[in-house]
């Protein structure tokens, strides 16, 4: 007899970005010259200070359980970072360290969303937000940004609200579009939260990766009066090229952080002790490396735009942050993004992520968190593919 699977598990969809990455790896191991631009993973090594701190921690025997919410040294480093970068004061009891930023999001959503609740998302939206909201019994409602430079407007967000809406999830710099929301967008979100009594999860995992004249805006810094309605999400994965260490964190109201701590105590006990010490090292001594890598991402972005910018039928909104370009393929001879990605992979050995995974059919996401050589070869193949369509 087949075992019963829960409705919750039946409903959940696997991560499209991870699925594409896995397929690309399979094809490459089979001998295909595949270039994958699917995963949001920097190709740099973790900072030397992080690696040394991890080694030192192991040598000291820091290999036991830690406090559920994280070691005091890392929580102090996080609070110090937010004080120095944004001028914000957070107590240790208002900080929780988690097994990656995804875990921080899941725990926050689990605390804040009940069965039947609605949560507002600007669309396109990162793949995991919708799934996590649904796992908590809620429903995602979206506000389209495809014709507003991928930045949400107050009018669109208000139109998507209902009496069931309990909160808003904001991600800036944005995955998948690379858009950076300015102060006006942050203040619009703050206005809505204030007027409608909503909470805000503010995911700023890419906040150090902005380019040109763009500036990241922290919503609590911009609107201090809504501090008690905001849960900030961040981590070391993108800023410090530490994806595999799996350290994220949240800062927010003490009662919410305590409930997140309670959930974490039942599902993970605590994040890896060694990864936490590595993160202490990153915050203590990786600023110069971080800036150098940010500049390199900006240069790679410009290389990519230089190659793809003149291709007939392909439209790109210039990304100001993160490390993604969101390509509009609706003007090509294959306007279906799923079919576009399938044929591009089969015919040119280039892996991109369909926009449908981000609630944006007709677009595809390309990560430039890889070598310049791969970017040049991959972008050239994309151009050849589009120009060669019958």
FIDOLUM-516641 format. One line per 4 residues: for each residue y, z, x of N, C-alpha, C. Coordinates in steps of 0.1 Angstrom, whole numbers, plus 5000, padded with zeros to 4 digits. Atoms other than C-alpha are relative to their C-alpha. Example, Ala and Ser with C-alpha at 12.3 -4.5 7.8 and 13.67 -1.06 7.14 Angstrom:
# FIDOLUM-516641
4988/5000/5009/4955/5078/5123/5012/5000/5009; 4989/5000/4991/4989/5071/5137/5011/5008/4992 .
END
This chain:
# FIDOLUM-516641
4988/5000/5009/5000/5000/5000/5012/5000/5009; 4988/5001/4993/5034/4990/5013/5009/5012/4998; 4992/4989/5001/5057/5019/5020/5013/4997/4993; 4987/5002/5007/5088/5023/4997/5011/5001/5010 .
4987/5000/4992/5121/5014/5014/5011/5004/4991; 4989/4995/5008/5152/5032/5002/5010/4988/4997; 4990/5010/5005/5178/5012/4983/5011/4999/5011; 4990/5000/4990/5203/5022/5010/4996/4991/5012 .
5005/5008/4988/5182/5007/5038/4999/4985/4996; 5001/5014/5005/5175/4975/5017/5013/4993/5000; 4987/5006/5002/5212/4970/5012/5007/4997/5013; 4993/5001/4987/5223/4973/5048/4997/4987/5007 .
5002/5013/4993/5228/4941/5068/5002/5003/5015; 4999/4998/4986/5223/4940/5106/5013/4995/5005; 4987/5004/4994/5254/4936/5128/4998/4985/5004; 5000/5014/4996/5261/4899/5131/5003/4997/5014 .
4997/5002/4986/5276/4902/5165/4988/5003/5009; 5012/4996/4992/5246/4920/5179/4988/4990/4998; 5011/5009/5003/5222/4895/5162/5003/4987/5008; 4997/5012/4993/5240/4865/5177/4998/5002/5015 .
5002/4997/4985/5240/4882/5212/4985/5000/5003; 5014/5000/4997/5203/4888/5209/4993/4986/5000; 5006/5014/5000/5195/4852/5199/5004/4993/5012; 4996/5006/4988/5216/4840/5228/4992/5004/5012 .
5008/4995/4989/5197/4862/5252/4986/4994/5000; 5013/5006/5002/5164/4849/5238/5000/4986/5005; 5000/5014/4996/5174/4813/5243/5002/4999/5015; 4997/5001/4986/5187/4820/5278/4987/5003/5008 .
5012/4996/4993/5155/4837/5288/4989/4989/4999; 5009/5011/5002/5136/4806/5275/5005/4988/5009; 4996/5011/4991/5155/4785/5300/5012/4992/4996; 4988/5008/5005/5185/4772/5279/5012/5005/5007 .
4988/4996/4993/5219/4772/5297/5010/5006/4990; 4992/4995/5011/5234/4794/5269/5011/5008/5006; 4988/4991/4997/5269/4809/5272/5003/5007/4987; 4997/4992/5012/5275/4837/5248/5013/5006/5000 .
4987/4995/5002/5309/4846/5236/5001/5009/4987; 5001/4993/5013/5297/4869/5208/5003/5014/5001; 4999/4985/5000/5297/4905/5220/5014/5004/5005; 4987/4995/4995/5329/4925/5225/4997/5010/5011 .
5004/4991/4989/5318/4939/5258/5007/4995/5013; 4994/5004/4987/5340/4937/5290/4989/4998/5011; 5010/5003/4989/5322/4922/5320/5003/5008/5013; 4997/4992/4988/5338/4947/5345/4990/5012/5001 .
5007/4988/4997/5320/4976/5361/5008/5012/4994; 4993/4988/5004/5328/5011/5348/5008/5005/5012; 4992/4995/4989/5355/5028/5369/4992/5008/5010; 5007/4993/4990/5344/5042/5402/5001/5016/4998 .
4999/4985/5002/5358/5077/5393/4991/5005/4989; 5009/4996/5011/5337/5077/5361/4986/5001/5006; 5014/5000/4995/5305/5068/5380/4998/5012/5010; 5001/4988/4991/5312/5095/5407/5000/5013/4992 .
5001/4988/5008/5319/5121/5380/4987/5002/4994; 5014/4999/5006/5286/5113/5363/4990/5005/5011; 5009/4996/4990/5268/5116/5396/5001/5015/5004; 4997/4986/4997/5285/5149/5404/4994/5009/4989 .
5005/4991/5011/5276/5163/5370/4985/5001/5000; 5014/4999/4999/5240/5154/5374/4995/5009/5012; 5004/4992/4989/5239/5170/5408/5003/5015/4997; 4997/4986/5004/5255/5202/5393/4990/5005/4989 .
5010/4996/5011/5227/5202/5366/5006/5000/4986; 4994/5001/5013/5250/5193/5337/4992/4991/4991; 5009/5008/5008/5220/5180/5318/4994/5007/4988; 5004/4993/5012/5217/5204/5289/5008/4996/4988 .
4992/5002/5012/5230/5204/5254/5014/5005/5003; 4986/4996/4999/5268/5206/5251/5003/5005/4986; 4995/4997/5014/5289/5219/5222/4999/4987/4992; 5001/5011/5008/5284/5196/5193/5012/4990/5000 .
4987/5008/5000/5320/5184/5193/5004/4995/5013; 4997/5005/4987/5320/5177/5230/5004/5012/5010; 4996/4990/4990/5327/5195/5263/5015/5003/5000; 4986/4996/5000/5360/5214/5266/5008/4991/5009 .
4993/5008/4991/5370/5193/5296/5004/4987/4995; 4997/5013/5006/5367/5160/5278/5010/5001/4988; 4991/4998/5011/5384/5173/5247/5015/5002/5005; 4987/4998/4994/5413/5185/5269/5006/4988/5005 .
4995/5012/4995/5415/5152/5286/5005/4990/4989; 4995/5009/5011/5417/5133/5253/5013/5005/4994; 4988/4994/5006/5443/5157/5239/5012/4997/5010; 4989/5002/4990/5463/5153/5272/5004/4985/5001 .
4997/5014/5001/5460/5115/5270/5009/4997/4988; 4992/5002/5012/5474/5115/5235/5014/5006/5001; 4987/4994/4998/5502/5138/5245/5008/4991/5010; 4993/5009/4990/5511/5116/5275/5004/4987/4995 .
4998/5014/5005/5508/5083/5258/5008/4999/4988; 4993/5001/5013/5521/5090/5223/5009/5012/4997; 4992/4988/5003/5538/5124/5225/4994/5008/4989; 5006/4993/5011/5513/5138/5200/4992/5012/5005 .
5006/4987/4997/5500/5174/5201/4987/5001/4991; 5013/4997/5007/5463/5179/5192/4993/5011/5007; 5008/4989/4995/5444/5211/5196/4985/4996/5002; 5014/5003/4999/5408/5211/5208/4992/5000/4987 .
5007/4999/5013/5397/5220/5173/5003/4988/4991; 4996/5012/5008/5413/5187/5161/4995/4988/5007; 5006/5011/4992/5392/5166/5185/4985/5001/4999; 5015/5001/5000/5355/5155/5182/4996/4988/5009 .
5006/5011/4992/5336/5135/5208/4987/4996/4994; 5012/5006/5007/5309/5112/5194/4993/4990/5009; 5008/5010/4993/5282/5088/5205/5005/4986/4998; 4994/5013/5003/5305/5058/5205/5010/5001/4989 .
4990/5000/5010/5335/5050/5183/4993/4997/4986; 5006/5002/5013/5311/5037/5156/4995/5013/4994; 5005/4987/5006/5296/5072/5152/5012/5008/4995; 4989/4993/5005/5331/5086/5149/5005/4995/4986 .
4996/5006/5013/5339/5061/5121/4990/5004/4989; 5010/4996/5010/5306/5068/5104/5001/5014/4995; 4999/4986/5004/5311/5105/5104/5013/5002/4992; 4988/4999/5007/5347/5102/5092/4998/4995/4986 .
5002/5006/5013/5337/5079/5064/4991/5008/4991; 5009/4992/5008/5308/5101/5054/5007/5013/4995; 4993/4988/5005/5332/5131/5051/5010/4996/4989; 4989/5003/5009/5358/5112/5031/4997/4992/4988 .
5003/5009/5011/5340/5088/5008/4988/5005/4992; 5010/4996/5010/5320/5097/4977/4995/4988/4992; 5005/5011/5008/5299/5076/4954/5010/4995/4990; 4991/5006/5009/5321/5052/4935/5014/4999/5005 .
4987/5001/4994/5351/5056/4958/5003/4986/5005; 4996/5013/4994/5370/5025/4970/5009/5002/5012; 4993/4999/4987/5384/5020/5005/5006/4986/5003; 4993/5012/4997/5410/4994/5014/4999/4995/5014 .
5001/5007/4987/5405/4970/5043/5009/4988/5001; 4995/5013/4998/5427/4942/5056/4989/4991/5003; 5010/5010/4998/5407/4910/5056/5005/4988/5008; 5014/4997/4995/5392/4897/5080/4999/5014/5004 .
5003/4986/4997/5375/4930/5088/4988/5000/5009; 5011/4998/4991/5352/4942/5116/4987/5002/4991; 5012/5000/5008/5316/4939/5104/4995/5014/4996; 5007/4987/5004/5306/4976/5104/5008/5008/4990 .
4993/4992/5010/5334/4989/5082/4994/4999/4986; 5005/5002/5014/5320/4974/5050/4987/5007/4999; 5013/4994/5001/5285/4985/5058/5000/5015/5000; 4999/4985/4999/5295/5021/5067/5005/5005/4987 .
4994/4996/5013/5316/5024/5035/4989/5000/4989; 5011/5001/5010/5286/5012/5014/4989/5010/5003; 5010/4989/4997/5262/5036/5032/5005/5013/4995; 4995/4988/5006/5285/5064/5020/5001/5000/4985 .
5000/5001/5014/5282/5051/4985/5013/4994/4994; 4987/5006/5004/5317/5035/4984/5000/4985/4999; 4999/5015/5001/5330/5000/4979/5013/4996/5008; 4989/5005/4992/5353/4981/5003/5008/4990/4991 .
4991/5009/5006/5383/4964/4987/5009/4994/5011; 4993/5006/4989/5402/4939/5008/5013/4994/4996; 4987/5007/5001/5437/4925/5013/5000/4989/5010; 5001/5012/4991/5438/4890/5027/5012/4999/5009 .
4990/5002/4990/5458/4884/5059/5000/4986/5006; 5002/5012/4993/5447/4849/5067/5013/4991/5000; 4988/5008/5001/5481/4834/5057/5013/5008/5004; 4989/4991/4996/5503/4863/5071/4999/5003/5014 .
5001/4997/4985/5495/4860/5108/4990/5011/5003; 5010/4990/4998/5465/4883/5103/5006/5014/5000; 4993/4986/5001/5489/4913/5097/5001/5003/4985; 4999/4997/5014/5487/4930/5063/5014/5003/4996 .
4987/4997/5006/5517/4932/5040/4998/5011/4990; 5000/4989/5010/5526/4961/5018/4996/4994/4986; 5002/5006/5014/5525/4938/4987/4985/4997/4998; 5015/5003/5001/5489/4926/4994/4992/5013/4999 .
5008/4987/5000/5477/4961/5001/5001/5007/4987; 4998/4993/5013/5492/4975/4970/4992/4993/4989; 5007/5008/5010/5477/4947/4949/4985/5003/5000; 5015/4997/4999/5442/4957/4962/4996/5014/4996 .
5003/4987/5003/5445/4993/4952/4996/5002/4985; 5003/4996/5013/5430/5009/4921/5000/5015/4999; 5000/4986/5001/5427/5044/4907/4987/5006/5007; 5012/4995/4993/5394/5046/4926/5002/5000/5015 .
4997/5001/4986/5410/5040/4960/5003/5014/5006; 4998/4987/4993/5408/5070/4983/5006/4999/5014; 4995/5000/4986/5418/5057/5017/5001/4985/5005; 4998/5013/4994/5426/5028/5040/4995/5001/5015 .
5004/5001/4986/5410/5017/5073/5008/4989/5006; 4991/5010/4992/5433/5000/5098/4994/4999/5014; 5005/5002/4986/5422/4985/5131/5011/4991/5007; 4990/5008/4992/5449/4974/5156/5000/5006/5014 .
5002/5014/5000/5447/4957/5180/4987/4996/4993; 5009/5003/5011/5425/4938/5156/4987/4992/5005; 5013/5008/4999/5388/4927/5158/4997/4996/4986; 5003/5010/4991/5381/4899/5151/5012/4991/5004 .
4989/5010/4998/5416/4882/5152/5008/5002/5012; 4991/4998/4988/5433/4898/5182/5015/5003/4996; 4986/4996/5004/5464/4906/5160/5003/5014/5004; 4994/4987/4997/5486/4935/5169/5010/5004/4989 .
4991/4996/5010/5502/4953/5140/5012/5007/5006; 4988/4994/4996/5538/4961/5146/5004/5013/4992; 4996/4988/5006/5558/4991/5135/5002/4998/4985; 4998/5002/5014/5566/4976/5101/4987/5001/4992 .
5014/4999/5006/5529/4972/5093/4996/5015/4999; 5004/4986/4999/5522/5008/5104/5008/5008/4990; 4992/4993/5009/5551/5021/5083/4996/4996/4985; 5004/5004/5013/5539/5001/5053/4987/5007/4996 .
5012/4992/5002/5505/5017/5056/5003/5015/4997; 4996/4986/5002/5521/5051/5059/5007/5002/4987; 4994/4999/5013/5542/5045/5028/4990/5001/4989; 5010/5001/5010/5512/5036/5008/4992/5013/5000 .
5008/4988/4999/5492/5066/5020/5008/5012/4994; 4991/4989/5004/5522/5089/5013/5002/4999/4984; 4997/5001/5014/5529/5075/4978/4988/5001/4991; 5012/5000/5008/5493/5072/4966/4991/5012/5004 .
5009/4989/4996/5479/5103/4983/4987/4996/5007; 5012/5006/4994/5454/5083/5004/4999/5005/5015; 5002/4998/4986/5439/5091/5038/5000/4987/5008; 5001/5012/4992/5440/5066/5067/4991/5003/5012 .
5008/5000/4987/5414/5060/5094/5006/4989/5008; 4993/5009/4992/5433/5044/5122/4992/4997/5013; 5009/5004/4989/5410/5026/5146/5008/4993/5011; 4992/5007/4989/5429/5019/5179/4992/4999/5013 .
5009/5001/4988/5399/5014/5202/5005/4990/5011; 4995/5010/4991/5417/4984/5218/5015/5002/5004; 4986/4998/4999/5451/5001/5221/5006/4998/5014; 4995/5003/4986/5454/4996/5259/5000/4985/5003 .
5001/5015/4997/5447/4958/5256/5010/4992/4991; 4990/5008/5006/5479/4942/5245/5008/4991/5010; 4995/5010/4990/5497/4912/5260/5014/4995/4996; 4987/5006/5002/5530/4895/5264/5010/5011/4995 .
4991/4991/5005/5557/4912/5244/4995/5010/4989; 5006/4992/5010/5533/4929/5220/5000/5015/5004; 5001/4986/4998/5533/4967/5216/4992/5007/4990; 5008/4993/5010/5507/4989/5201/5008/5012/4994 .
4993/4990/5007/5520/5013/5175/4990/5010/4995; 5008/4990/5006/5503/5046/5168/5006/5005/4987; 4994/4997/5013/5507/5054/5131/5006/5014/4999; 4994/4986/5001/5512/5092/5136/5013/5001/5008 .
4988/5001/4993/5538/5085/5162/5011/4994/4992; 4990/5007/5008/5556/5061/5138/5003/5008/4988; 4998/4992/5013/5552/5084/5107/4994/5013/5001; 5005/4987/4998/5547/5120/5118/4996/5008/4988 .
5002/4992/5012/5548/5133/5083/4987/4998/4993; 5014/5003/5006/5514/5117/5074/4989/5005/5009; 5009/4996/4990/5497/5133/5104/4987/5006/4993; 5011/4994/5006/5475/5154/5081/4991/4991/4991 .
5007/5010/5008/5463/5123/5063/4992/4990/5009; 5004/5010/4991/5453/5104/5094/4988/5005/5009; 5011/4998/4990/5420/5103/5115/5002/4988/5010; 4999/5010/4989/5426/5085/5148/4986/4998/5006 .
5012/5003/4994/5396/5067/5163/5002/4993/5013; 4998/5007/4987/5393/5057/5200/4987/5003/5008; 5011/4998/4991/5369/5057/5229/5002/4994/5013; 4998/5005/4987/5362/5047/5264/4994/4986/5002 .
5008/5013/4998/5341/5015/5258/5009/4988/5004; 4993/5012/4998/5368/4989/5257/5011/5002/5011; 4990/4997/4990/5396/5005/5278/4995/5000/5014; 5005/4998/4987/5374/5015/5306/4987/4993/5004 .
5013/5008/4997/5345/4990/5304/4988/5009/5001; 5011/4990/5000/5321/5018/5295/4992/4999/4987; 5008/5002/5013/5302/5003/5265/4987/5008/5000; 5014/4994/5000/5268/5016/5276/5000/5015/5001 .
4999/4986/4999/5280/5052/5281/5000/5007/4986; 5000/4996/5014/5285/5055/5243/5008/5013/4998; 4991/4989/5003/5315/5078/5241/5012/4995/4992; 4988/5002/5008/5340/5076/5213/5005/5014/4996 .
4995/4988/5005/5361/5102/5196/5010/4998/4988; 4990/5000/5011/5383/5111/5167/5009/5012/5001; 4990/4989/5001/5415/5132/5163/5005/5000/4986; 4995/4999/5014/5426/5145/5130/5001/5014/4995 .
4998/4986/5006/5431/5175/5106/4987/5008/5003; 5011/4992/4995/5410/5204/5117/4989/5001/4990; 5011/4999/5010/5391/5207/5084/4991/4988/4999; 5008/5013/5000/5380/5170/5085/4992/5000/5013 .
5008/5000/4988/5370/5173/5122/4989/5010/5000; 5011/4990/5001/5350/5204/5114/4988/4995/4992; 5010/5006/5008/5331/5186/5087/4992/4989/5007; 5007/5010/4991/5324/5157/5111/4991/5006/5010 .
5009/4993/4991/5311/5182/5135/4987/5005/4994; 5011/4995/5007/5288/5196/5109/4990/4988/4998; 5009/5011/5002/5274/5161/5102/4993/4996/5014; 5006/5003/4986/5270/5154/5140/4990/5010/5004 .
5010/4990/4996/5251/5186/5144/4987/4997/4994; 5012/5003/5007/5225/5174/5120/4993/4986/5005; 5006/5013/4997/5221/5138/5133/4999/4997/5015; 5000/5004/4985/5228/5138/5171/5001/5013/5009 .
4998/4987/4993/5233/5175/5182/5013/4999/5009; 4988/5002/4992/5259/5162/5208/4999/4987/5007; 5000/5012/4992/5269/5131/5228/4994/5003/5014; 5005/4998/4987/5253/5126/5262/5009/5008/5009 .
4992/4992/4991/5264/5153/5286/5006/4992/5012; 4996/5008/4988/5265/5129/5316/5011/4990/4996; 4990/5010/5005/5285/5103/5296/5013/5007/4998; 4988/4992/5002/5310/5130/5287/5007/5002/5013 .
4994/4997/4987/5316/5139/5323/5005/4987/5006; 4995/5013/4995/5319/5102/5332/5013/4997/4994; 4988/5003/5007/5346/5099/5306/5011/5009/5005; 4990/4991/4993/5364/5129/5321/5006/4993/5012 .
4996/5007/4988/5365/5110/5353/5008/4988/4997; 4992/5012/5004/5378/5078/5336/5014/5004/4997; 4987/4996/5003/5407/5097/5321/5008/5006/5011; 4994/4994/4989/5414/5114/5353/5005/4990/5011 .
4997/5009/4988/5415/5084/5377/4997/4986/4998; 5003/5015/5001/5412/5049/5362/5012/4992/4994; 4989/5007/5006/5447/5040/5351/5003/4987/5007; 4997/5012/4993/5453/5015/5379/4990/4989/4997 .
5010/5009/5003/5420/4998/5372/5002/4994/4986; 4999/5004/5014/5427/4997/5335/5012/4990/4998; 4989/5009/5000/5461/4980/5340/4996/4986/5006; 5005/5013/4994/5445/4954/5363/4991/4992/4991 .
5010/5007/5009/5418/4946/5338/5008/4995/4988; 4992/5005/5011/5443/4943/5310/5007/4987/5004; 4993/5012/4995/5463/4918/5331/4990/4988/5001; 5010/5010/4999/5430/4899/5337/4996/4994/4987 .
5003/5005/5014/5422/4897/5300/5011/4991/4995; 4988/5009/5004/5457/4883/5294/4999/4986/5006; 5001/5013/4993/5451/4856/5320/4989/4992/4994; 5012/5008/5006/5417/4847/5305/5004/4995/4987 .
4995/5005/5013/5433/4845/5271/5008/4987/5001; 4992/5012/4998/5458/4820/5284/4992/4988/5004; 5009/5011/4996/5431/4799/5301/4993/4995/4987; 5007/5004/5012/5412/4798/5268/5009/4992/4991 .
4991/5006/5009/5442/4789/5247/5005/4986/5006; 4996/5013/4993/5452/4762/5273/4990/4989/4998; 5011/5010/5002/5418/4744/5268/4999/4997/4986; 5003/5003/5014/5414/4748/5231/5012/4997/4992 .
4988/5001/5008/5450/4746/5220/5003/4986/4995; 4996/5014/5004/5452/4708/5218/4989/4992/4993; 5011/5007/5006/5419/4700/5200/5003/4998/4985; 4996/5004/5013/5425/4681/5168/4990/5006/4990 .
5009/4993/5010/5411/4700/5137/4998/5014/5002; 5002/4986/4997/5409/4733/5155/5014/5007/5000; 4988/4992/5000/5436/4759/5148/4998/5014/5005; 5001/4986/4994/5442/4792/5167/5013/5007/4998 .
4989/4991/5000/5466/4820/5159/5000/5008/5013; 5000/4994/4987/5476/4833/5193/4997/5015/5000; 5003/4986/5001/5460/4867/5198/5008/5008/5010; 4992/4991/4992/5482/4895/5211/4994/5012/5006 .
5007/4988/4995/5456/4921/5218/4985/4998/4999; 5015/5000/4999/5419/4930/5222/4995/4989/5009; 5005/5011/4992/5398/4902/5237/4992/4990/4992; 5006/5010/5009/5390/4878/5208/5010/4989/4996 .
4992/5010/5006/5403/4845/5197/4993/4996/4987; 5006/5003/5013/5397/4837/5160/5004/4985/4997; 4998/5015/5001/5393/4799/5156/4998/4996/4986; 5001/5006/5013/5400/4782/5123/4993/4986/5001 .
5007/5013/4999/5374/4754/5120/5000/4993/4987; 5000/5007/5013/5382/4744/5084/5006/4986/5001; 4994/5014/4999/5401/4713/5097/4990/4991/5008; 5010/5008/4993/5370/4701/5117/4991/4993/4990 .
5009/5007/5009/5343/4679/5103/4988/5009/4996; 5010/4990/5005/5321/4710/5099/5008/5013/4996; 4992/4989/5004/5343/4734/5079/4992/5013/4997; 5009/4989/5002/5313/4757/5072/4998/5008/5013 .
5001/4993/4987/5315/4784/5099/4986/5003/5004; 5014/4998/4997/5278/4792/5097/4993/4988/5006; 5005/5012/4995/5268/4756/5102/5006/4996/5013; 4992/5002/4987/5295/4752/5129/4993/5007/5011 .
5006/4992/4989/5280/4780/5149/4986/4996/5003; 5014/5004/4998/5244/4769/5144/4999/4987/5008; 5000/5012/4992/5251/4734/5156/5005/5001/5014; 4994/4998/4987/5273/4745/5184/4990/5006/5010 .
5010/4994/4992/5245/4767/5197/4989/4991/5004; 5011/5009/4998/5218/4741/5193/5004/4988/5009; 4996/5013/4993/5238/4711/5207/5007/5003/5013; 4992/4998/4988/5261/4727/5233/4997/5014/5007 .
5004/4987/4993/5244/4761/5241/5012/5010/5001; 4989/4990/5001/5275/4781/5231/4999/5008/4988; 5002/4991/5011/5272/4812/5210/5013/5006/4996; 4988/4993/5006/5301/4823/5187/4995/5007/4988 .
5004/4992/5012/5301/4846/5157/5007/4994/4988; 4993/5005/5012/5307/4831/5122/5010/5009/4994; 4989/4992/5007/5338/4843/5104/4995/5007/4988; 5005/4994/5012/5317/4850/5073/4996/5015/5003 .
5004/4987/4997/5305/4881/5091/5012/5010/4999; 4988/4992/5000/5341/4893/5091/5007/4998/4987; 4994/5003/5013/5347/4883/5054/5011/4989/5001; 4991/5011/4998/5365/4852/5067/4993/4987/5002 .
5006/5013/4999/5345/4820/5060/5010/4989/5005; 4992/5010/4995/5358/4790/5078/5006/5003/5014; 4995/4996/4987/5367/4809/5110/4988/5003/5009; 5011/4995/4991/5346/4817/5141/5007/5009/5011 .
4994/4991/4990/5352/4845/5166/4994/4997/5014; 5004/5002/4986/5351/4839/5204/5006/5011/5008; 4996/4989/4991/5352/4868/5228/5003/4994/5014; 4997/5004/4986/5369/4862/5262/4999/5012/5010 .
5003/4989/4991/5356/4894/5277/4989/4996/5010; 5010/5005/4990/5337/4874/5303/5007/4992/5011; 4994/5006/4988/5343/4854/5335/5008/4988/4996; 4992/5012/5003/5370/4827/5337/4991/4988/5001 .
5008/5012/4999/5343/4803/5348/4993/4997/4987; 5007/5002/5013/5323/4809/5316/5010/4996/4989; 4990/5004/5010/5355/4806/5295/5003/4985/5002; 4996/5014/4998/5364/4773/5311/4988/4991/4996 .
5012/5009/5004/5328/4758/5307/4998/5001/4985; 5002/4999/5014/5324/4772/5272/5010/4994/4991; 4989/5007/5008/5358/4761/5259/4999/4985/5001; 5001/5014/4999/5352/4727/5273/4989/4994/4992 .
5012/5005/5008/5318/4724/5256/5004/5000/4985; 4995/4999/5014/5335/4735/5223/5008/4988/4997; 4991/5012/5002/5361/4707/5227/4991/4988/4999; 5009/5011/5000/5334/4682/5235/4992/4999/4987 .
5008/5000/5013/5314/4693/5204/5009/4995/4989; 4991/5004/5011/5344/4690/5180/5004/4985/5001; 4996/5014/4999/5355/4656/5194/4989/4991/4998; 5011/5008/5002/5320/4643/5192/4994/5000/4986 .
5006/5000/5013/5314/4651/5156/5002/4987/4993; 5000/5013/5007/5306/4620/5135/5007/5002/4987 .
END
